[in-house]
Amino acid sequence: MDLDETKLNSLLGTMVNELGAAANAALVLVGDKLGLYRALAGEALTSAALANKTNTHERYVREWLSAQAASGFVSYDADAETFTLSPEQAAVFADGESSVNMTGGFYSLAAVFADEPKLTQAFKTGKGVGWGEHCNCLFCGVERFFRPGYKAHLVAEWLPALDGVVAKLERGARVADVGCGHGASTLIMAKAFPNSEFVGIDFHAASIDHAREHAGGLANARFETGKAQDYRGAGFDLITMFDALHDMGDPVGAAAHALTTLKSDGTLLLIEPRAGDSLAQNLNPVGRIFYAFSTSVCVPASLNQEVGAALGAQAGEKRLAEIVRTAGFSRFRRAAETPFNMVLEARP
């Protein structure tokens, strides 16, 4: 077989980057858990000084710093033999409140690798892998990955993009956050709108337990275990589903139940991964991330549930609109977007 050397070298170069990225993923977790990134933010340190500051072993820290510097995650001053984080690096790795903090995604990666044998078996059988069957680090990783974006955009941009919703929330509205997971989105809204009542709903009991434990005593927020197709309650002014509809086994049923539990002038807010309506439109770095997690988490979760629609994380606006209209909603539009999200509004 004749090989095109130019194409081969290009592919090999890509694979070298891929192996380096995969090998360093676990080291990002180490740096986050031990506070190494936070200790470097705004201060130039030698490996010995960083080890002393974080109560870690210098030889491990020295090798970790070398890997981080080679990755471009940490900045290195060769003359002073010190390491630090630039403001941009700190925003991505050290600042837990930053809207561009990315460390949560690496916790989810740990779950993907831990659960690979289950996924491989599912490829053979066609069966699903339930959300609750995954390694626990997936649930924390999902919260940590999505929460910075929710904090940055939800109250400031996404809710104001909806027709009349903010005014209702300020006066006092009833809101159901369906598929709330650990409740980050629920609590962000509850803190911003104290006159409104929020209930976070999720079928994963362990996530609801976590949400209750971390609710911070908010009087206007509570959490309940329930399925998207039959949760309790009615008369909601707003129902939200954050990065959840595409994971559901029966998304039409979920949207239909939302319609029956909304007021006649209510709103369904869907936050979904940004995607075009065809594979060709999604062959880009963002689509690559979503397709990868969709293969490992989203599609298996859906196939494990009733119907098993398996929309995937790159379903696209056209397909989502079809689902919502099939469920009985008459109005649907893209209200806003970010590089990672589509903000979709549906009305009865």
C-alpha positions, 0 to 999 in steps of 0.5 A: 500500500502506497502512502502519501507522506505529506498526508501521513505526516499531517495525521501523525502530527495530529496523533502526537497532539492527541496523545499529549492531550489525553495523557495530560487530562489526568494531570489537570485533575491532579492540579485542580484537586491539589490546588496547584493551579490556584497556587500559581495564579498571579505568583511566579514560583519554583517547583520547590516553592509550589510544593511547599505552598501546597504541601506536596512532593517537589519531584512530582510537582516538578514533573507536573509543571514540566508537562503543564508548561509543554502543554501551554497550560502553565507559563515558564520563565527559563531564566528564573526557572519559575512557573506561573499562570497568565490571567487567561490561564488562570481564568481557564484553570484556577478561577472556579467562578470564571465563565471560561473555567474548563476543569469540570470537563476533565472530571467528566473525561475521567468517567468516560474512561472509567466506563469504557468497558460498559460502552464497548459492551453496549456497542455489541448489544445495542443496549443503553448505559443508564445515567446512574450507572456511570462513575460518580465523577461524571455528575460532578464534572457535568455540574462543574463544566456547565455551571460557569456558563450558566452563571455568566449567561442565564440571568444576564442574557438567556432569560431576558431573551425570552418574551416577558419572562423576566417580568414574571419572575420579578413579580413572582412566578412558578418555575420547574427546572426539569433534568436539573442534575445537581441543581446549579441552574435551579439555584442560580435562578432562585437567587436572582429572583427571590419572589419566584418559586423554583422546583428542580426535578431529576430522575437521578435520586443521588443528584437530587440528594446532592442538590438538597445538601447544597441548596444553601437554605434558599427558601424559594427552591426545593428539589424532587425526584421525578421523570420528565414525562410524569413529574408532579405539579402544574400551573408553571409559568416557566419550565426549563430544561438545561442540556437535558432534552437530548439525553431523554429517552422520550423527548416528545413525551417530556415536551408534551408533559411540559405543555400540560403543566404550563400555564396557557401563557407559559414558556418552555426554555430549552438550552441545547448544545449549539449544532447545525442541522447536518453532520457536515455543519458540525465537523468543527472543534465544538462539534467534535467535543459534543459528538464524543461525549454524546457517543459515551454518555448522551446516546447510551443514556437515552437508549437505556430509557423508554422509547430510546430516541437517542437524539444525541448532543448534536441534534440541531435546531430543526430536529428539536423544533420537530419534537417540540411541535409534535408535542403540541407547542405552536410557537418555537424560536431560537432566542439567543446563542453562545459558541456552545449553546442554543437558547430555544423558546417554545410557547403553547 
